[in-house]
Amino acid sequence: MNKQEVAARICEGGVIPVIRASSHEEALAVIDAIAAGGITTIEVTMTVPKAVELIAMLTKEREDLLIGAGSVLDPETARECIAAGAQFIVSPATNFDTIVYCNEAEIAIMPGALTPTEVVNAWDAGADFIKVFPADSMGGAKYLKSLKAPLPQIKLIPTGGVSQSTAADFIKAGAEAVGVGADLVDIKAIREGRAGDITAAAKKYLEIVREARGLVE
């Protein structure tokens, strides 16, 4: 799958679960529960213990999933993740060297930015998407809509505080997709044996995105 196909799949799915867990076992359990609900794009953050090894495992054993690496702060980490099989790279901030490296490697890159200047600078540097983070702290969907008005060409993916009650507003405001953390990646539910709740939430998120895009009759 080339870079353009990866970007298209990210947009098509519309939901990117941001995986944070204290062990591989918990991470795998929550990923399985999310995938059972139909979401196939997964962001494994570098905060997961031995995250690069987990990415390598997933890309080898779960060909049905699109696996990306999150919380990547520098090109060295990006290089390790890509070597392990990561198909896209996400960061909470913008590191221009990382953007350059990912473009050279022909891997989709999604740096974090917040202000209009940061967003434009990251886009002009070659980002495929801009992770608007933390989106909720700046006013949520209203802020995203304000960004899109003068910058309709820039592909924005809000992350931070996205929930079932706000996801539709973000999509309607112009988001290509939404990054979702604890509202979907519920490690407590895994620990309590409630994986089914996560699967149900995943299905609900996909339904919300489809309805917001006007794809439900």
Sequence and secondary structure as in RCSB ss.txt:
>XXXX:A:sequence
MNKQEVAARICEGGVIPVIRASSHEEALAVIDAIAAGGITTIEVTMTVPKAVELIAMLTKEREDLLIGAGSVLDP
ETARECIAAGAQFIVSPATNFDTIVYCNEAEIAIMPGALTPTEVVNAWDAGADFIKVFPADSMGGAKYLKSLKAP
LPQIKLIPTGGVSQSTAADFIKAGAEAVGVGADLVDIKAIREGRAGDITAAAKKYLEIVREARGLVE
>XXXX:A:secstr
  HHHHHHHHHHH EEEEE  SSHHHHHHHHHHHHHTT  EEEEETTSTTHHHHHHHHHHH TTSEEEEES  SH
HHHHHHHHHT SEEE SS  HHHHHHHHHHT EEE EE SHHHHHHHHHTT SSEEETTTGGGTTHHHHHHHHTT
 TTS EEEBSS  TTTHHHHHHTT S EEE TTTS HHHHHTT HHHHHHHHHHHHHHHHHHTT   
